[in-house]
Amino acid sequence: QYSRYRIDPFVCTDGDYFAPAGDAFSVYPGDDGEVLMSLRLRAFREALDDMRALEAAEAKCGRDAVIEAVEGEIGYELTFDRYPTGDDYIFGVRRRVAELLKQ
């Protein structure tokens, strides 16, 4: 809306130094005016869905059960400095939270 000139978001991924690469755009222009969602927007939506599931599981089973579902398999407390990096971890957490919600 407040752009001073047009850029190609597929070529200029940082919004002409406005933000880190990939952070400047949530959607991209597609063919014939179609909107293409960014990977960043998809990941953000998944994070919100995960948050809703964790909150629902906490309301149903309690905070300790949710913490066990999130941290139990790794055996340590999650922090910003210490966390699992494999994608199998998050899928396991999602499975365990889904089991809590089924109870």
DSSP file (Angstrom, degrees, kcal/mol; ACC not computed):
  #  RESIDUE AA STRUCTURE BP1 BP2  ACC     N-H-->O    O-->H-N    N-H-->O    O-->H-N    TCO  KAPPA ALPHA  PHI   PSI    X-CA   Y-CA   Z-CA
    1    1 A Q              0   0    0      0, 0.0     0, 0.0     0, 0.0     0, 0.0   0.000 360.0 360.0 360.0 -41.1    0.0    0.0    0.0
    2    2 A Y        +     0   0    0      2,-0.0     2,-0.0     0, 0.0     0, 0.0   0.163 360.0 137.1-103.9  19.4    2.8    2.5    0.9
    3    3 A S        -     0   0    0      1,-0.1     3,-0.1     0, 0.0     0, 0.0  -0.333  45.9-153.2 -65.2 145.7    5.3    1.3   -1.7
    4    4 A R  S    S-     0   0    0      1,-0.3     2,-0.3    -2,-0.0    -1,-0.1   0.683  77.4  -1.2 -91.1 -21.2    7.2    3.9   -3.5
    5    5 A Y  S    S-     0   0    0      2,-0.0    -1,-0.3     0, 0.0     2,-0.2  -0.977  83.6 -88.6-161.4 163.0    7.8    1.7   -6.6
    6    6 A R        -     0   0    0     -2,-0.3     2,-0.3    -3,-0.1    -2,-0.0  -0.495  38.3-178.0 -79.8 144.9    7.1   -1.8   -7.8
    7    7 A I        -     0   0    0     -2,-0.2     3,-0.1     5,-0.0    -2,-0.0  -0.934  32.8-114.9-133.1 161.7    9.5   -4.7   -7.1
    8    8 A D    >>  -     0   0    0     -2,-0.3     4,-3.3     1,-0.1     3,-1.5  -0.877  21.7-158.5 -95.6 109.5    9.4   -8.3   -8.2
    9    9 A P  T 34 S+     0   0    0      0, 0.0    -1,-0.1     0, 0.0     6,-0.1   0.688  90.7  59.6 -66.2 -16.6    9.0  -10.3   -4.9
   10   10 A F  T 34 S+     0   0    0      1,-0.1     3,-0.2    -3,-0.1    -2,-0.0   0.725 118.5  29.1 -80.0 -21.5   10.4  -13.4   -6.5
   11   11 A V  T <4 S+     0   0    0     -3,-1.5     2,-1.0     1,-0.2    -1,-0.1   0.808 123.8  45.7-102.1 -44.6   13.7  -11.6   -7.3
   12   12 A C    ><  +     0   0    0     -4,-3.3     3,-1.2     1,-0.2    -1,-0.2  -0.750  66.7 170.7-102.6  83.8   13.9   -9.0   -4.5
   13   13 A T  T 3  S+     0   0    0     -2,-1.0     9,-2.3     1,-0.3    11,-0.7   0.561  70.5  56.4 -76.9  -8.4   13.0  -11.2   -1.5
   14   14 A D  T 3>>S-     0   0    0      7,-0.2     5,-2.1     8,-0.1     4,-1.2   0.288 111.0-110.5-106.4   9.9   13.9   -8.6    1.1
   15   15 A G  T <45S-     0   0    0     -3,-1.2    -2,-0.1     2,-0.2     3,-0.1   0.881  80.0 -51.3  65.1  37.1   11.6   -5.8    0.0
   16   16 A D  T  45S-     0   0    0      1,-0.2    -1,-0.2     2,-0.1    -3,-0.0   0.958 114.0 -42.4  59.2  54.5   14.6   -3.7   -1.1
   17   17 A Y  T  45S+     0   0    0      2,-0.2    -1,-0.2     1,-0.1    -2,-0.2   0.612 110.0 122.7  69.6  16.7   16.3   -4.1    2.2
   18   18 A F  T  <5S-     0   0    0     -4,-1.2    -3,-0.2     1,-0.2    -2,-0.1   0.870  81.4  -8.9 -71.6 -37.6   13.1   -3.6    4.1
   19   19 A A  S   <S-     0   0    0     -5,-2.1    -2,-0.2     1,-0.0    -1,-0.2  -0.932  92.0 -66.6-152.2 167.1   13.3   -6.9    6.0
   20   20 A P  S >> S-     0   0    0      0, 0.0     3,-2.5     0, 0.0     4,-0.5  -0.286  76.3 -75.3 -57.9 150.8   15.3  -10.1    6.1
   21   21 A A  T 34 S+     0   0    0      1,-0.3    -7,-0.2     2,-0.2    -8,-0.1  -0.215 121.4  16.6 -52.0 130.8   14.8  -12.2    3.0
   22   22 A G  T 34 S+     0   0    0     -9,-2.3     3,-0.3    -3,-0.1    -1,-0.3   0.151 106.3  86.7  92.1 -18.2   11.4  -14.0    3.1
   23   23 A D  T <4 S+     0   0    0     -3,-2.5    -2,-0.2     1,-0.2    -9,-0.1   0.652  73.3  69.3 -87.6 -15.9   10.0  -11.7    5.8
   24   24 A A  S  < S+     0   0    0    -11,-0.7     2,-0.4    -4,-0.5    -1,-0.2   0.717  98.7  47.6 -77.9 -19.6    8.7   -8.9    3.5
   25   25 A F        +     0   0    0     -3,-0.3    15,-0.2   -12,-0.2    16,-0.2  -0.976  41.2 175.8-132.2 132.7    5.9  -10.9    1.9
   26   26 A S  S    S+     0   0    0     -2,-0.4    12,-2.6     1,-0.3     2,-0.3   0.695  84.8  25.3 -97.1 -29.0    3.1  -13.1    3.2
   27   27 A V  E    S-A   37   0A   0     10,-0.2    -1,-0.3    14,-0.1    10,-0.2  -0.934  70.8-151.4-131.8 157.4    1.5  -13.6   -0.2
   28   28 A Y  E     -A   36   0A   0      8,-3.0     8,-2.8    -2,-0.3     2,-0.3  -0.914  29.4 -99.8-126.2 152.9    2.9  -13.4   -3.7
   29   29 A P  E     -A   35   0A   0      0, 0.0     6,-0.2     0, 0.0     2,-0.2  -0.570  42.2-169.6 -75.3 132.0    1.3  -12.5   -7.0
   30   30 A G    >   -     0   0    0      4,-3.1     3,-1.1    -2,-0.3     2,-0.1  -0.457  37.1 -59.9-107.1-175.4    0.3  -15.5   -9.1
   31   31 A D  G >  S+     0   0    0      1,-0.2     3,-2.1     2,-0.2    -1,-0.2  -0.370 119.1   6.7 -64.9 143.3   -0.9  -15.9  -12.6
   32   32 A D  G 3  S-     0   0    0      1,-0.3    -1,-0.2    -3,-0.1     0, 0.0   0.806 135.9 -56.1  54.0  35.9   -4.2  -14.1  -13.5
   33   33 A G  G <  S+     0   0    0     -3,-1.1    -1,-0.3     1,-0.3    -2,-0.2   0.513  93.7 153.2  78.5   4.5   -4.3  -12.3  -10.1
   34   34 A E    <   -     0   0    0     -3,-2.1    -4,-3.1    -5,-0.1     2,-0.5  -0.399  43.0-126.2 -66.0 143.2   -4.2  -15.6   -8.2
   35   35 A V  E     -A   29   0A   0     -6,-0.2     2,-0.5    -2,-0.1    -1,-0.1  -0.806  17.7-158.7 -95.3 130.4   -2.7  -15.3   -4.7
   36   36 A L  E     -A   28   0A   0     -8,-2.8    -8,-3.0    -2,-0.5     2,-0.2  -0.941  16.0-135.2-107.6 121.2    0.2  -17.6   -3.8
   37   37 A M  E     -A   27   0A   0     -2,-0.5   -10,-0.2   -10,-0.2     2,-0.1  -0.494  21.0-122.6 -73.8 143.1    0.7  -18.1    0.0
   38   38 A S     >  -     0   0    0    -12,-2.6     4,-1.9    -2,-0.2     5,-0.1  -0.431  17.2-118.3 -78.4 158.7    4.3  -17.8    1.2
   39   39 A L  H  > S+     0   0    0      1,-0.2     4,-2.6     2,-0.2     5,-0.2   0.857 117.1  58.9 -62.5 -34.5    6.0  -20.7    3.1
   40   40 A R  H  > S+     0   0    0      1,-0.2     4,-2.2     2,-0.2    -1,-0.2   0.911 105.5  47.4 -60.9 -43.7    6.3  -18.3    6.0
   41   41 A L  H  > S+     0   0    0    -15,-0.3     4,-2.2     2,-0.2    -1,-0.2   0.885 111.6  50.8 -66.7 -38.7    2.5  -17.8    6.1
   42   42 A R  H  X S+     0   0    0     -4,-1.9     4,-2.2     2,-0.2    -2,-0.2   0.920 111.2  47.9 -64.2 -43.4    1.9  -21.5    5.9
   43   43 A A  H  X S+     0   0    0     -4,-2.6     4,-2.1     1,-0.2    -2,-0.2   0.890 110.7  52.0 -64.7 -38.7    4.4  -22.1    8.8
   44   44 A F  H  X S+     0   0    0     -4,-2.2     4,-2.1     2,-0.2    -1,-0.2   0.902 108.7  50.6 -64.0 -41.0    2.7  -19.3   10.8
   45   45 A R  H  X S+     0   0    0     -4,-2.2     4,-2.5     1,-0.2    -2,-0.2   0.921 109.4  50.8 -63.3 -42.7   -0.7  -20.9   10.3
   46   46 A E  H  X S+     0   0    0     -4,-2.2     4,-2.6     1,-0.2    -1,-0.2   0.893 108.5  52.8 -61.0 -38.7    0.6  -24.3   11.4
   47   47 A A  H  X S+     0   0    0     -4,-2.1     4,-2.3     2,-0.2    -1,-0.2   0.906 109.5  47.9 -63.4 -41.5    2.0  -22.6   14.5
   48   48 A L  H  X S+     0   0    0     -4,-2.1     4,-2.3     2,-0.2    -2,-0.2   0.901 111.5  50.4 -66.1 -39.9   -1.3  -21.1   15.4
   49   49 A D  H  X S+     0   0    0     -4,-2.5     4,-2.1     2,-0.2    -2,-0.2   0.913 110.9  49.4 -62.6 -42.0   -3.0  -24.5   14.8
   50   50 A D  H  X S+     0   0    0     -4,-2.6     4,-2.6     1,-0.2    -2,-0.2   0.912 109.6  51.8 -61.8 -42.9   -0.5  -26.1   17.1
   51   51 A M  H  X S+     0   0    0     -4,-2.3     4,-2.5     1,-0.2    -2,-0.2   0.914 109.5  49.3 -61.2 -43.5   -1.1  -23.4   19.8
   52   52 A R  H  X S+     0   0    0     -4,-2.3     4,-2.4     1,-0.2    -1,-0.2   0.907 111.7  49.1 -62.7 -41.2   -4.9  -24.0   19.6
   53   53 A A  H  X S+     0   0    0     -4,-2.1     4,-2.5     2,-0.2    -2,-0.2   0.910 111.4  49.0 -65.2 -42.2   -4.4  -27.7   20.0
   54   54 A L  H  X S+     0   0    0     -4,-2.6     4,-2.3     2,-0.2    -2,-0.2   0.910 112.2  48.5 -63.9 -42.4   -2.0  -27.3   23.0
   55   55 A E  H  X S+     0   0    0     -4,-2.5     4,-2.2     2,-0.2    -2,-0.2   0.898 112.4  48.5 -64.7 -40.2   -4.5  -24.9   24.7
   56   56 A A  H  X S+     0   0    0     -4,-2.4     4,-1.8     2,-0.2    -2,-0.2   0.904 111.9  49.2 -66.4 -40.8   -7.4  -27.3   24.1
   57   57 A A  H  X>S+     0   0    0     -4,-2.5     4,-3.3     2,-0.2     5,-0.6   0.885 110.6  51.0 -65.6 -38.0   -5.4  -30.2   25.5
   58   58 A E  H  X5S+     0   0    0     -4,-2.3     4,-1.8     1,-0.2    -2,-0.2   0.915 110.0  49.3 -64.4 -42.5   -4.4  -28.2   28.5
   59   59 A A  H  <5S+     0   0    0     -4,-2.2    -1,-0.2     1,-0.2    -2,-0.2   0.852 120.5  37.3 -64.5 -33.5   -8.1  -27.3   29.2
   60   60 A K  H  <5S+     0   0    0     -4,-1.8    -2,-0.2    -5,-0.2    -1,-0.2   0.885 135.5  14.5 -86.0 -41.9   -9.0  -31.0   28.9
   61   61 A C  H  <5S-     0   0    0     -4,-3.3     4,-0.3     1,-0.2    -3,-0.2   0.535 106.9-105.2-117.2 -10.1   -6.1  -32.8   30.5
   62   62 A G     X< -     0   0    0     -4,-1.8     4,-1.4    -5,-0.6     3,-0.2  -0.048  32.2 -81.1  98.8 157.0   -4.1  -30.2   32.4
   63   63 A R  H  > S+     0   0    0      1,-0.2     4,-2.8     2,-0.2     5,-0.2   0.877 122.7  57.4 -63.7 -41.5   -0.9  -28.4   32.0
   64   64 A D  H  > S+     0   0    0      1,-0.2     4,-2.3     2,-0.2    -1,-0.2   0.881 105.5  51.2 -60.5 -38.6    1.3  -31.3   33.3
   65   65 A A  H  > S+     0   0    0     -4,-0.3     4,-1.9     2,-0.2    -1,-0.2   0.887 111.6  47.6 -65.2 -38.5   -0.1  -33.7   30.6
   66   66 A V  H  X S+     0   0    0     -4,-1.4     4,-2.1     2,-0.2    -2,-0.2   0.917 110.7  50.5 -69.6 -43.2    0.7  -31.2   27.9
   67   67 A I  H  X>S+     0   0    0     -4,-2.8     4,-3.3     1,-0.2     5,-0.5   0.908 110.4  50.7 -61.1 -40.5    4.2  -30.5   29.1
   68   68 A E  H  X5S+     0   0    0     -4,-2.3     4,-2.0    -5,-0.2     5,-0.4   0.900 109.5  50.6 -62.4 -40.4    4.8  -34.3   29.2
   69   69 A A  H  <5S+     0   0    0     -4,-1.9     4,-0.2     1,-0.2    -1,-0.2   0.859 118.4  38.6 -64.5 -35.2    3.5  -34.6   25.6
   70   70 A V  H  <5S+     0   0    0     -4,-2.1    -2,-0.2    -5,-0.1     4,-0.2   0.891 134.5  17.4 -83.1 -42.2    5.9  -31.8   24.5
   71   71 A E  H >X>S+     0   0    0     -4,-3.3     4,-1.9    -5,-0.2     5,-0.6   0.634 100.0  87.9-108.4 -17.0    9.0  -32.6   26.6
   72   72 A G  T 3<<S+     0   0    0     -4,-2.0    -3,-0.1    -5,-0.5    -1,-0.1   0.859  89.4  48.1 -56.5 -42.9    8.6  -36.2   27.8
   73   73 A E  T 345S+     0   0    0     -5,-0.4    -1,-0.2    -4,-0.2    -2,-0.1   0.820 113.5  46.6 -70.4 -31.0   10.2  -37.9   24.8
   74   74 A I  T <45S-     0   0    0     -3,-0.5    -1,-0.2    -4,-0.2    -2,-0.2   0.750  97.9-137.5 -86.2 -23.5   13.2  -35.6   24.7
   75   75 A G  T  <5 +     0   0    0     -4,-1.9     2,-0.3     1,-0.2    -3,-0.1   0.640  68.8  75.3  81.2  13.9   14.0  -35.9   28.4
   76   76 A Y  S   <S-     0   0    0     -5,-0.6     2,-0.3     6,-0.0    -1,-0.2  -0.980  86.4 -90.0-150.7 163.0   14.8  -32.2   29.0
   77   77 A E        -     0   0    0     -2,-0.3     2,-0.2    -3,-0.1     5,-0.1  -0.561  43.6-120.6 -75.4 132.6   13.1  -28.8   29.4
   78   78 A L        +     0   0    0     -2,-0.3     2,-0.3     3,-0.0     5,-0.2  -0.531  41.1 165.1 -71.7 136.9   12.7  -26.9   26.1
   79   79 A T        -     0   0    0      3,-2.4     3,-0.1    -2,-0.2     0, 0.0  -0.863  53.8 -99.3-138.1 174.7   14.4  -23.5   26.0
   80   80 A F  S    S+     0   0    0     -2,-0.3     3,-0.1     1,-0.2    -2,-0.0   0.714 126.3  42.4 -68.8 -18.4   15.3  -21.0   23.3
   81   81 A D  S    S+     0   0    0      1,-0.2     2,-0.4     0, 0.0    -1,-0.2   0.612 117.2  44.9-100.2 -16.5   18.9  -22.4   23.5
   82   82 A R  S    S+     0   0    0     -3,-0.1    -3,-2.4    -5,-0.1    -1,-0.2  -0.941  70.9 124.8-137.8 112.5   18.1  -26.1   23.7
   83   83 A Y        -     0   0    0     -2,-0.4     2,-0.1    -5,-0.2    -6,-0.0  -0.984  58.9 -92.3-161.1 154.2   15.5  -27.8   21.5
   84   84 A P        -     0   0    0      0, 0.0    -2,-0.0     0, 0.0     6,-0.0  -0.453  28.0-166.0 -72.0 148.0   15.1  -30.7   19.1
   85   85 A T        +     0   0    0     -2,-0.1     2,-0.2     4,-0.0     5,-0.0   0.519  51.7 102.3-113.9  -8.6   15.7  -29.9   15.5
   86   86 A G  S >> S-     0   0    0      1,-0.1     3,-1.1     2,-0.0     4,-0.7  -0.519  70.2-133.0 -79.7 145.7   14.4  -32.9   13.6
   87   87 A D  H 3> S+     0   0    0      1,-0.2     4,-1.4    -2,-0.2     5,-0.2   0.712 102.7  70.5 -70.0 -18.2   11.0  -32.7   11.9
   88   88 A D  H 3> S+     0   0    0      1,-0.2     4,-1.8     2,-0.2    -1,-0.2   0.805  91.1  62.0 -66.4 -27.0   10.1  -36.1   13.5
   89   89 A Y  H <> S+     0   0    0     -3,-1.1     4,-2.4     2,-0.2    -1,-0.2   0.962 103.5  44.8 -62.4 -52.9    9.9  -34.4   16.9
   90   90 A I  H  X S+     0   0    0     -4,-0.7     4,-2.4     1,-0.2    -1,-0.2   0.867 112.2  52.4 -65.5 -35.1    7.1  -31.9   16.0
   91   91 A F  H  X S+     0   0    0     -4,-1.4     4,-2.0     2,-0.2    -1,-0.2   0.874 109.3  50.8 -67.0 -35.4    5.1  -34.7   14.3
   92   92 A G  H  X S+     0   0    0     -4,-1.8     4,-2.5     2,-0.2    -2,-0.2   0.907 109.5  49.9 -65.5 -42.4    5.5  -36.8   17.5
   93   93 A V  H  X S+     0   0    0     -4,-2.4     4,-2.7     1,-0.2     5,-0.3   0.928 109.7  51.4 -61.3 -44.8    4.3  -33.9   19.6
   94   94 A R  H  X S+     0   0    0     -4,-2.4     4,-2.2     1,-0.2    -1,-0.2   0.898 110.2  49.1 -60.9 -39.9    1.3  -33.5   17.4
   95   95 A R  H  X S+     0   0    0     -4,-2.0     4,-2.0     2,-0.2    -1,-0.2   0.931 112.4  47.5 -63.7 -45.2    0.4  -37.2   17.6
   96   96 A R  H  X S+     0   0    0     -4,-2.5     4,-1.9     1,-0.2    -2,-0.2   0.888 112.3  49.0 -65.9 -39.0    0.7  -37.1   21.4
   97   97 A V  H  X S+     0   0    0     -4,-2.7     4,-2.1     2,-0.2    -1,-0.2   0.894 108.9  53.4 -67.1 -39.1   -1.5  -34.0   21.7
   98   98 A A  H  X S+     0   0    0     -4,-2.2     4,-1.4    -5,-0.3    -2,-0.2   0.889 107.1  52.4 -62.0 -38.0   -4.1  -35.5   19.4
   99   99 A E  H  X S+     0   0    0     -4,-2.0     4,-1.1     1,-0.2    -1,-0.2   0.898 107.4  51.9 -64.1 -39.9   -4.2  -38.5   21.8
  100  100 A L  H >< S+     0   0    0     -4,-1.9     3,-0.5     1,-0.2    -2,-0.2   0.912 109.1  50.3 -60.9 -41.3   -4.7  -36.2   24.7
  101  101 A L  H 3< S+     0   0    0     -4,-2.1    -1,-0.2     1,-0.2    -2,-0.2   0.780 106.6  55.5 -70.0 -25.9   -7.6  -34.6   22.9
  102  102 A K  H 3<        0   0    0     -4,-1.4    -1,-0.2     1,-0.2    -2,-0.2   0.741 360.0 360.0 -76.9 -22.8   -9.2  -38.0   22.1
  103  103 A Q    <<        0   0    0     -4,-1.1    -1,-0.2    -3,-0.5    -2,-0.1   0.508 360.0 360.0 -61.9 360.0   -9.3  -39.0   25.8
